[in-house]
Amino acid sequence: MNKPEKKTPQAARPPALFMTATPLGNLGDITARALETLKTAGLVACEDTRRTLALLTHFDIKTKLISCRQANEKAAAQKVIAALRAGMCVAYVSDAGSPGISDPGAALARLVCEGGFPVIPVPGPSAFAALVGVAGASDKTVVFEGFLSPKQGRRRTRLRELLDFGAAFVLYESPYRIVKLMGDLAEMGGERYCCIGREMTKLHEEYLRGSVIDVYKTLFSAEKQLGEFAVFVSGR
């Protein structure tokens, strides 16, 4: 008599989209649940197939990848929904951190929900949470703003709104615009306390703390800025 065939983890679960957080840089930060999700999913949708392939290869995971970035998110969502209808579970990952937080993923999650399938978080690394955790501030309200407009007029208008609101806020910025951003902040709210995280969890991890104007002077005096930045600015 033949033994009954065991169900695989993929077959045992109803189809769902798993929004899966991945490391900011240090691969040791990936969770056991995230690894299990990526291994047992029928498909991994990702912001950048090259970066995600490197992550999966490191952990010897061979799940099929499809691109789902900002430029093709709505079209890719239809492929994800088709996979869900075929009975697969699908994992979604952005380049680093938690999907949907200044990363693609929000439109995918909404469209999958509208398609009648569950969307489930697999929590983990987040630059926003990591920075707030080390900022050393006691603000009860923290506004997450992410990237501001690269256009100076729009950037300054939004900074004024955030400063006038009075709560703490967190911004993301590239190495190419961080000095301009901090210069605008120094002009409008130079006395506020801030904490800047650069290359968090990576080899050249660094934190700058102090008044906005003092941190701006430190950045302005540096020859070159490297890496991605997260900026915490305290409330009034």
Rosetta silent file (secondary structure, phi, psi, omega in degrees, C-alpha in Angstrom):
SEQUENCE: MNKPEKKTPQAARPPALFMTATPLGNLGDITARALETLKTAGLVACEDTRRTLALLTHFDIKTKLISCRQANEKAAAQKVIAALRAGMCVAYVSDAGSPGISDPGAALARLVCEGGFPVIPVPGPSAFAALVGVAGASDKTVVFEGFLSPKQGRRRTRLRELLDFGAAFVLYESPYRIVKLMGDLAEMGGERYCCIGREMTKLHEEYLRGSVIDVYKTLFSAEKQLGEFAVFVSGR
SCORE:     score description
SCORE:     0.000 S_00000001
   1 L     0.000  128.843 -179.095    0.000    0.000    0.000 S_00000001
   2 L   -73.410  140.407  176.429    1.418    3.353   -1.000 S_00000001
   3 L   -74.617  144.571  178.380    1.952    5.949    1.725 S_00000001
   4 L   -63.076  140.976 -179.339   -0.030    9.185    1.301 S_00000001
   5 L   -70.881  133.681  178.494    2.008   11.943   -0.270 S_00000001
   6 L   -75.965  141.117  177.501    3.033   14.660    2.165 S_00000001
   7 L   -78.480  141.507  174.435    1.926   18.160    1.359 S_00000001
   8 L   -77.892  161.373  176.581    4.622   20.754    0.839 S_00000001
   9 H   -55.450  -36.752  178.956    4.471   24.003    2.884 S_00000001
  10 H   -62.503  -44.980 -176.422    3.368   25.787   -0.315 S_00000001
  11 H   -71.950  -25.557 -176.204    0.493   23.392   -0.915 S_00000001
  12 H   -77.114  -16.140 -175.668   -0.575   23.434    2.718 S_00000001
  13 L  -104.849  143.616  172.237   -1.242   27.191    2.730 S_00000001
  14 L   -69.130  151.918 -177.797   -4.059   29.069    1.035 S_00000001
  15 L   -61.972  135.558 -179.832   -2.803   31.552   -1.576 S_00000001
  16 L  -159.288  157.395  173.931   -1.752   34.895   -0.120 S_00000001
  17 E   -98.203  125.802 -179.152    0.666   37.753   -0.750 S_00000001
  18 E  -108.428  111.754  177.717    3.358   38.073    1.920 S_00000001
  19 E   -80.924  105.181 -164.746    4.926   41.540    2.188 S_00000001
  20 E  -109.094  120.816  178.443    8.355   40.447    3.364 S_00000001
  21 L   -77.258  140.915  178.777   10.935   42.700    5.018 S_00000001
  22 E  -126.766  163.562 -174.471   14.584   42.118    4.094 S_00000001
  23 L   -59.029  147.526  173.704   17.856   43.426    5.599 S_00000001
  24 L   -70.269  -33.415 -179.765   18.920   47.038    5.162 S_00000001
  25 L  -164.550  -53.092 -178.980   22.462   45.808    4.673 S_00000001
  26 L   -74.262  113.944 -175.116   23.553   43.269    7.272 S_00000001
  27 H   -66.952  -16.520  176.846   22.234   39.903    6.067 S_00000001
  28 H   -68.284  -11.053 -178.943   22.223   38.636    9.646 S_00000001
  29 H   -84.751   -6.104  179.595   19.138   40.774   10.238 S_00000001
  30 L   -68.048  143.381 -177.496   16.864   38.621    8.095 S_00000001
  31 L   -88.812  157.490  176.883   14.249   36.781   10.161 S_00000001
  32 H   -60.884  -37.000  179.842   13.671   33.044   10.244 S_00000001
  33 H   -67.512  -38.515  177.964   10.087   33.670    9.111 S_00000001
  34 H   -63.491  -42.515  178.416   11.243   35.734    6.128 S_00000001
  35 H   -61.931  -44.201 -179.974   13.601   32.946    5.037 S_00000001
  36 H   -64.290  -39.346  178.826   10.854   30.347    5.352 S_00000001
  37 H   -63.730  -44.926 -179.331    8.449   32.557    3.379 S_00000001
  38 H   -67.442  -33.853  179.986   10.942   33.083    0.556 S_00000001
  39 H   -71.558  -39.635 -171.273   11.789   29.369    0.428 S_00000001
  40 H   -96.697   -8.280  177.255    8.210   28.079    0.347 S_00000001
  41 L   -66.279  151.577  174.379    6.590   30.746   -1.862 S_00000001
  42 L   -79.861  -18.783 -175.411    5.692   29.744   -5.391 S_00000001
  43 E  -157.555  141.539  172.802    6.910   33.115   -6.650 S_00000001
  44 E  -116.419  117.097  173.162    8.934   36.072   -5.352 S_00000001
  45 E   -93.307  139.614 -173.094    8.033   39.486   -6.773 S_00000001
  46 E  -148.926  157.986 -179.434   10.741   42.066   -6.177 S_00000001
  47 L   -67.801  -42.133 -178.400   11.796   45.647   -6.813 S_00000001
  48 L  -137.624  111.432 -175.592   15.141   44.681   -8.397 S_00000001
  49 H   -62.540  -31.992 -179.353   15.666   41.102   -9.589 S_00000001
  50 H   -67.552  -45.134 -179.299   19.457   41.449   -9.487 S_00000001
  51 H   -68.398  -41.951 -179.332   19.577   42.516   -5.855 S_00000001
  52 H   -69.467  -35.070  176.594   16.998   39.974   -4.756 S_00000001
  53 H   -61.236  -39.639  178.137   18.754   37.193   -6.682 S_00000001
  54 H   -63.540  -40.410  178.351   21.938   37.979   -4.741 S_00000001
  55 H   -64.252  -48.862 -178.745   19.983   37.752   -1.468 S_00000001
  56 H   -64.551  -39.403  179.669   18.309   34.465   -2.406 S_00000001
  57 H   -62.805  -40.013  179.003   21.560   32.978   -3.687 S_00000001
  58 H   -58.110  -36.719 -178.313   23.282   33.807   -0.390 S_00000001
  59 L  -100.400   13.953  176.662   20.661   31.768    1.452 S_00000001
  60 L    56.116   45.843  177.722   20.511   29.028   -1.230 S_00000001
  61 L  -108.642  131.134 -172.769   16.906   29.846   -2.155 S_00000001
  62 L  -116.332   23.004  179.986   15.862   29.044   -5.725 S_00000001
  63 L   -65.241  141.755 -179.584   12.310   30.467   -5.886 S_00000001
  64 L   -63.660  141.846 -178.889   11.350   32.029   -9.235 S_00000001
  65 E  -111.559  146.569  165.733   11.586   35.845   -9.436 S_00000001
  66 E  -134.560  151.238  179.982    9.561   38.454  -11.300 S_00000001
  67 E   -78.077  135.076  173.908   10.122   42.209  -11.423 S_00000001
  68 L  -146.431   83.039 -177.571    7.664   44.430   -9.581 S_00000001
  69 L  -112.144  179.842 -175.056    9.071   47.941   -9.362 S_00000001
  70 H   -58.405  -37.849 -175.264    7.488   51.378   -9.365 S_00000001
  71 H   -71.432  -25.570 -177.106    7.484   51.649  -13.159 S_00000001
  72 H  -126.884   20.290 -170.531    5.631   48.366  -13.745 S_00000001
  73 H   -59.913  -41.938 -177.375    3.902   47.772  -10.406 S_00000001
  74 H   -69.237  -40.663  178.243    0.326   47.729  -11.701 S_00000001
  75 H   -67.506  -41.434  179.347    1.132   45.404  -14.610 S_00000001
  76 H   -64.903  -31.930  179.087    3.207   43.135  -12.356 S_00000001
  77 H   -59.742  -34.212  179.053    0.313   43.011   -9.891 S_00000001
  78 H   -67.333  -34.937  175.263   -1.760   41.219  -12.535 S_00000001
  79 H   -67.085  -39.680  178.270    0.937   38.530  -12.802 S_00000001
  80 H   -64.236  -44.714  179.455    0.934   38.188   -9.013 S_00000001
  81 H   -62.889  -37.951  177.026   -2.865   37.884   -8.955 S_00000001
  82 H   -62.945  -39.313  178.001   -2.680   35.242  -11.705 S_00000001
  83 H   -66.321  -39.634  177.936   -0.207   33.268   -9.575 S_00000001
  84 H   -64.597  -40.646  178.458   -2.506   33.567   -6.559 S_00000001
  85 H   -64.827  -26.911  177.724   -5.448   32.332   -8.634 S_00000001
  86 L   -81.816    0.478  176.670   -3.298   29.351   -9.619 S_00000001
  87 L    96.661    4.963 -179.721   -2.968   28.511   -5.921 S_00000001
  88 L   -82.582  154.545  162.448    0.492   29.896   -5.265 S_00000001
  89 L   -94.911  142.544 -177.211    1.675   31.920   -2.308 S_00000001
  90 E  -123.894  134.041  172.830    3.673   34.972   -3.399 S_00000001
  91 E  -103.048  141.734  173.879    6.322   36.899   -1.451 S_00000001
  92 E  -119.514  132.835  176.503    7.074   40.531   -2.249 S_00000001
  93 E  -132.052  143.956  170.784   10.370   42.206   -1.312 S_00000001
  94 L   -93.478 -174.049 -177.189   11.773   45.651   -2.006 S_00000001
  95 L   -63.027  -35.083 -179.859   15.500   46.344   -2.343 S_00000001
  96 L  -165.357  147.170  177.032   15.912   46.646    1.435 S_00000001
  97 E    80.647 -154.180 -173.779   13.758   47.064    4.516 S_00000001
  98 L   -94.445  123.525 -179.339    9.977   46.906    4.664 S_00000001
  99 L   -58.727  149.021  176.558    8.035   47.078    1.370 S_00000001
 100 L    85.622   -5.999  178.311    5.600   49.939    0.898 S_00000001
 101 L  -109.306   94.145 -172.012    7.563   52.379    3.105 S_00000001
 102 L    57.216   25.278  176.162    9.142   54.757    0.574 S_00000001
 103 L  -136.847  160.905  172.858    9.488   51.645   -1.598 S_00000001
 104 L   -59.382  163.252  177.597    7.174   50.022   -4.143 S_00000001
 105 L   133.614  -29.767 -177.158    4.554   47.625   -2.786 S_00000001
 106 H   -64.397  -46.071 -179.823    1.596   49.783   -1.782 S_00000001
 107 H   -65.390  -39.387  177.978   -0.140   49.551   -5.180 S_00000001
 108 H   -60.682  -48.098 -179.414    0.539   45.807   -5.324 S_00000001
 109 H   -60.174  -42.347 -179.333   -0.964   45.256   -1.882 S_00000001
 110 H   -64.881  -44.858 -177.707   -4.065   47.296   -2.751 S_00000001
 111 H   -67.923  -36.182  177.312   -4.669   45.518   -6.051 S_00000001
 112 H   -66.636  -40.731  176.281   -4.210   42.072   -4.505 S_00000001
 113 H   -61.459  -44.240  178.859   -6.719   42.972   -1.779 S_00000001
 114 H   -64.065  -26.017  177.680   -9.164   44.187   -4.425 S_00000001
 115 L   -80.396   -1.876  174.962   -8.642   40.873   -6.194 S_00000001
 116 L    92.428   14.256 -179.357   -9.945   39.060   -3.134 S_00000001
 117 L  -111.433  148.960  179.422   -6.694   37.644   -1.745 S_00000001
 118 L   -72.420  146.219  174.106   -5.174   38.215    1.714 S_00000001
 119 E  -118.135  120.317 -170.025   -2.099   40.405    2.121 S_00000001
 120 E  -121.495  130.252  178.489    0.003   39.383    5.126 S_00000001
 121 E   -79.904  142.742  167.781    3.016   41.210    6.624 S_00000001
 122 E  -117.170   88.989 -169.735    6.265   39.424    7.415 S_00000001
 123 L   -65.867  160.486  179.021    7.782   42.163    9.614 S_00000001
 124 L   176.734 -143.147 -175.383   11.461   42.852    9.939 S_00000001
 125 L   -57.536  142.574  177.130   14.066   45.550    9.217 S_00000001
 126 L  -151.838  123.818  179.334   12.910   49.127    8.649 S_00000001
 127 H   -60.797  -37.443  178.817   15.153   52.184    8.335 S_00000001
 128 H   -60.208  -53.401 -178.592   12.384   54.311    9.878 S_00000001
 129 H   -65.224  -38.514 -178.976   12.023   52.147   12.988 S_00000001
 130 H   -62.773  -43.058 -178.173   15.786   51.653   13.296 S_00000001
 131 H   -69.142  -45.518  179.010   16.480   55.401   13.271 S_00000001
 132 H   -59.261  -35.846 -178.318   13.700   56.318   15.709 S_00000001
 133 H   -66.719  -26.426 -178.800   15.015   53.609   18.032 S_00000001
 134 H  -107.730   -2.673 -175.200   18.498   55.154   18.275 S_00000001
 135 H   -65.992  -29.251  179.443   17.575   58.853   18.012 S_00000001
 136 L    76.384   19.488  178.407   17.254   59.219   21.772 S_00000001
 137 L   -99.912  163.169 -177.199   14.250   61.543   21.541 S_00000001
 138 L  -116.015   20.519 -179.314   11.048   61.272   23.561 S_00000001
 139 L   -64.299  132.897  177.837    8.533   62.527   20.999 S_00000001
 140 L   -81.501  -28.881  179.772    5.202   60.687   21.179 S_00000001
 141 L  -113.132  125.040  178.312    4.224   61.661   17.642 S_00000001
 142 E  -128.731  120.439  179.746    6.582   60.975   14.740 S_00000001
 143 E   -90.695  126.832  174.608    5.558   61.766   11.159 S_00000001
 144 E   -94.083  118.175 -178.562    7.094   59.591    8.463 S_00000001
 145 E  -107.720  -31.506 -178.211    7.639   61.670    5.325 S_00000001
 146 E    73.263 -141.943 -177.545   10.274   59.704    3.421 S_00000001
 147 E   -79.504  132.797  173.407   11.794   61.373    0.356 S_00000001
 148 L   -88.632  169.114  177.589   10.937   65.018   -0.319 S_00000001
 149 L   -61.823  140.567  175.180   10.737   66.557   -3.774 S_00000001
 150 L   -70.666  -13.994  179.732   14.143   67.189   -5.381 S_00000001
 151 L   -80.073  128.161 -172.176   12.822   70.604   -6.448 S_00000001
 152 H   -57.549  -43.764 -177.613   13.931   73.246   -3.966 S_00000001
 153 H   -61.417  -48.102  179.230   10.663   75.180   -3.875 S_00000001
 154 H   -65.709  -40.051  179.714    8.522   72.123   -3.161 S_00000001
 155 H   -61.310  -47.748 -178.664   11.073   70.768   -0.696 S_00000001
 156 H   -66.327  -38.005  177.861   11.190   73.975    1.317 S_00000001
 157 H   -61.092  -45.501 -179.396    7.394   74.336    1.304 S_00000001
 158 H   -69.270  -36.424  176.674    6.945   70.832    2.708 S_00000001
 159 H   -61.886  -41.349  179.024    9.717   71.341    5.273 S_00000001
 160 H   -62.789  -40.636  178.083    7.957   74.478    6.515 S_00000001
 161 H   -63.208  -42.863 -179.792    4.702   72.522    6.850 S_00000001
 162 H   -65.801  -42.847  179.590    6.433   69.748    8.807 S_00000001
 163 H   -66.256  -41.713 -179.940    8.208   72.193   11.118 S_00000001
 164 H   -67.424  -30.173  179.335    5.027   74.212   11.731 S_00000001
 165 H   -61.720  -34.276  172.340    3.091   71.032   12.545 S_00000001
 166 L    96.370  -13.553 -179.875    5.301   70.667   15.588 S_00000001
 167 L   -88.150  164.041  172.126    5.754   66.896   15.699 S_00000001
 168 E   -67.928  156.084  177.003    8.971   64.965   15.090 S_00000001
 169 E  -148.102  159.485 -179.112    9.462   63.679   11.564 S_00000001
 170 E  -124.704  131.482  178.433   11.675   61.310    9.595 S_00000001
 171 E  -120.320  155.149  168.629   13.009   61.928    6.097 S_00000001
 172 E  -112.161  147.081  177.680   15.045   59.837    3.677 S_00000001
 173 E  -152.562  153.244  179.590   17.614   61.434    1.405 S_00000001
 174 L   -85.353  163.080  178.217   20.266   60.525   -1.149 S_00000001
 175 L   -65.386  -18.291 -176.775   23.968   61.451   -0.777 S_00000001
 176 L   -80.823  -20.578 -176.163   23.538   63.920   -3.651 S_00000001
 177 L  -123.979    2.427 -174.235   20.963   66.106   -1.868 S_00000001
 178 H   -63.465  -38.980 -179.333   21.591   65.586    1.845 S_00000001
 179 H   -67.478  -40.417  177.313   23.630   68.794    2.259 S_00000001
 180 H   -63.789  -42.032  178.518   20.965   70.872    0.466 S_00000001
 181 H   -60.686  -48.358 -177.939   18.246   69.320    2.617 S_00000001
 182 H   -68.700  -28.919  175.415   20.110   70.010    5.850 S_00000001
 183 H   -65.100  -43.050  176.594   20.905   73.546    4.682 S_00000001
 184 H   -63.007  -43.601  179.158   17.188   74.239    4.220 S_00000001
 185 H   -63.508  -40.548 -179.834   16.440   72.716    7.620 S_00000001
 186 H   -62.706  -36.610  179.807   19.188   74.749    9.278 S_00000001
 187 H   -70.244  -36.459 -173.705   17.723   77.947    7.852 S_00000001
 188 H   -97.776  -28.519 -177.600   14.155   77.173    8.972 S_00000001
 189 H  -150.825   50.212 -173.332   14.609   75.126   12.148 S_00000001
 190 L   -62.752  -21.417 -178.323   18.264   75.109   13.039 S_00000001
 191 L   -83.915  -12.785 -178.691   17.651   74.768   16.781 S_00000001
 192 L   -64.821  147.078  173.185   15.772   71.465   16.484 S_00000001
 193 E   -76.711  140.891  175.593   17.505   68.286   17.650 S_00000001
 194 E  -141.453  159.061  175.431   18.246   65.802   14.896 S_00000001
 195 E  -136.030  123.981  179.493   19.810   62.401   14.407 S_00000001
 196 E  -111.594  129.478  174.619   21.080   61.284   11.025 S_00000001
 197 E  -107.486  129.609  178.403   21.767   57.647   10.211 S_00000001
 198 E  -120.380  131.235  177.504   24.020   56.827    7.269 S_00000001
 199 L    54.134   46.455 -175.326   24.461   53.330    5.823 S_00000001
 200 L   -59.003  133.261 -179.322   22.576   51.779    8.742 S_00000001
 201 L    71.598    0.759 -178.149   23.617   48.181    9.567 S_00000001
 202 L   -98.031 -178.270 -173.744   26.280   48.313    6.821 S_00000001
 203 L   -60.020  -41.814 -176.361   30.085   48.412    6.995 S_00000001
 204 L  -102.514   36.749  179.333   30.365   52.222    7.167 S_00000001
 205 L   -55.996  135.405 -177.517   27.404   52.764    9.530 S_00000001
 206 E  -152.293  146.108  177.517   27.480   56.222   11.113 S_00000001
 207 E  -129.720  136.113  175.270   25.220   58.451   13.244 S_00000001
 208 E  -118.080  129.505 -178.037   25.341   62.220   13.677 S_00000001
 209 E  -130.356  147.387  178.038   23.448   63.801   16.560 S_00000001
 210 E   146.795 -166.327  176.594   22.967   67.388   17.687 S_00000001
 211 E   -68.875  155.783  179.984   21.162   70.524   16.617 S_00000001
 212 H   -55.779  -43.094 -175.745   20.188   70.707   12.957 S_00000001
 213 H   -68.308  -36.251  178.672   22.613   73.556   12.341 S_00000001
 214 H   -68.547  -41.230  178.527   25.546   71.733   13.977 S_00000001
 215 H   -66.259  -38.414  176.750   24.888   68.561   12.001 S_00000001
 216 H   -59.754  -43.977 -179.999   24.583   70.628    8.831 S_00000001
 217 H   -62.000  -38.288  178.485   27.999   72.202    9.472 S_00000001
 218 H   -64.356  -44.475  179.618   29.524   68.748    9.925 S_00000001
 219 H   -68.106  -39.385 -177.860   28.066   67.511    6.653 S_00000001
 220 H   -64.807  -33.062 -177.105   28.941   70.721    4.794 S_00000001
 221 H   -80.339  -14.359  179.723   32.595   70.483    5.838 S_00000001
 222 L   -73.103  146.623 -178.989   32.954   66.889    4.584 S_00000001
 223 L   -66.595  -40.340 -174.722   34.587   66.431    1.177 S_00000001
 224 L  -152.931  143.842  177.195   32.010   63.960   -0.098 S_00000001
 225 L  -103.479  132.679 -179.700   28.828   62.282    1.095 S_00000001
 226 L  -126.579  148.713  174.888   28.391   58.564    0.534 S_00000001
 227 L    88.090  170.110  178.564   25.528   56.171    1.228 S_00000001
 228 L   -88.348  146.533 -175.817   21.826   56.579    1.899 S_00000001
 229 E  -118.414  143.104  168.564   20.635   58.836    4.733 S_00000001
 230 E  -121.670  135.407 -172.374   17.709   58.746    7.155 S_00000001
 231 E  -123.516  120.336  173.543   17.031   61.969    9.083 S_00000001
 232 E  -102.673  129.059  176.516   15.137   62.282   12.384 S_00000001
 233 E  -123.504  126.665 -176.214   14.111   65.808   13.410 S_00000001
 234 L   -70.309  163.823  173.877   12.554   66.359   16.840 S_00000001
 235 L   -75.893 -175.463 -179.600    9.325   68.214   17.498 S_00000001
 236 L   -60.656    0.000    0.000    9.169   71.606   19.096 S_00000001
